[in-house]
Structures are given as structure tokens and as C-alpha cells.
Amino acid sequence: MSLALQILEAAPAPQPAHPPYRLSPNELRLRAQFVAAFNDTRQPGWELHIAVWDLTDELKSFGESPESVVKRIKYIAAIPVAFHYRFGYRAGHARLTETVDSAITLAIARYFASG
């Protein structure tokens, strides 16, 4: 066996906690809330709060830092913009930005909540 093959076997690449393109069910629920905010089809209620809380609890159980939770929420929010962003969607982008800011605030509060 060559030296290059032995080195690759000795040092496998670490796998991230969440693959970049595969979303968990909690992340998909939060993404649906972001898409609804972008399209202005939000329903009144606690759906955004519950989706953020469940995702925060999931990421915290994986040992993620608060910064990682905020980055993941921003990543999930970027997906609707990437697929729907067109000229003239300034109002949708403003609604999405407001919803993302609210989600980040909820996630930080949930992450540091005792209990």
C-alpha cells in the first residue's frame, strides 16, 4: 500500500453535526415559517416560536454553541431568499428579515433559559 493511502486511512475527515444541505424535520418546519413570512402567508399563532424552540433544543443537545445556533438559523433563512429572490421582492425580504431577527432573539433566549 502506498504512503498516500496509509495517510488517508489514518486521518479521516471529521463529519459536521449537520450536513450543509440536509435539513432535519425541525429545520424544515422553521424553513416553512420563513417561506411563509417571505410570501406573506403567515398564520397567527405560536408556530414560529415552537419551531425555533424545538430547533434550539435540538442543536443544544448536539452541543452546538449559541453562535452556531444563530448561524444555522441564518442559513435556513437564506434558502427562501435564494430560491425566491427576484426584482421587486423588497417587501418580502423585509418581512423575512423581521422574522429572522425575531427567530434569533427567541433562539438566544431559549438557549440561555434555565431548566
N, C-alpha and C positions, 0 to 999 in steps of 0.2 A: 504494500500500500504506500502511496506517495506521501510525502510530508504534508502537502496541502490538504489532503483528505483527512489526515490524522488531526490537524489543527481544527478543521470544521467540526469534527465529531467531539472534540474536547470542549469547545466553547459554543454551545447552542445559543441562538439569539433569544433574549427574553421576550415573552409574549405580553402585550399590554392587557390590562384588566378588561378593557372594552375595545374590540377591533374597531377601527375608524368608520367602517361603512355598515356595520351590523348593529341595529338598534334593538334594545331589549323592549319588552312589552310596555314597561313604564316610560321609556323614552319615546315610543311610538304614540302613547297617549298624550305626552307633553307636546310632541310634534303636531298632533292633531289640533291641540289648543292654539298653537302658534299659527297654523294654517287658517283656522277659523278667525283668529284676530286679523290676519292679513286680508282675508276675504270679507271681513266684517259680517261674519255669520256666527258670532259668539252667542252662547246661550247663558242667561243669568244663572248663577249658582256657584257651587264650590268646585267645579271640575278642574279648573286651573290649580287651585290650592292643593287638591288631593293629588293631582299628577305631579306637582313639584315636590310635595312632601314624600310621596312614595319613591320618587327618583332619588331624592336626597338621602332617604333612609337606605336605599339600595347601595348607593355609592359609598355612603359612610360605612356600611357593613363590609364593603370591599377594602376599606382602609384608605379611601381617597381623601386628599386634603381639601379644605374649603376652596382653594384656588382651582383644583381640578374639577370640583362640582360646578363652579361658575363657568369654567372653560367648556365643560360638557354642555351646559345649558345654552351657551352662546353658539356652540357647534350645532346643536339641534335646531336652534332658531335660524341659523344660516341656510339650512336646507330649503325652507319655503321661499326665501328670497332668491336663492339660486335658480329655482325652477319657475318662479312666477314673476321675476323682476322684468318689467318692460317699461318703456317710456310712459309716463302718466300714472304710475303707481305710487306717487308720493304719499297719498293719504293712507294707503295700505301699509307702506313702510313705516309711517309714523305710528299707526296702531300697533304694528308688530314690535316696534322699538319700545313702546309704552308697556306692552305685555311682557316683553323680555326683562325690562327693568323691574317690573313687579315680581316676576318669577325669581329673579336673582335675589331680591330682597327677602322673599319668602324662604328661599333655599338657605340663605345665610342664617336667618332666624331659626329655622328648623335644625340646622347643623349644630348650632351652639345651644339649643334648648336642652335643659337638663331633663333627664329621665329617659 
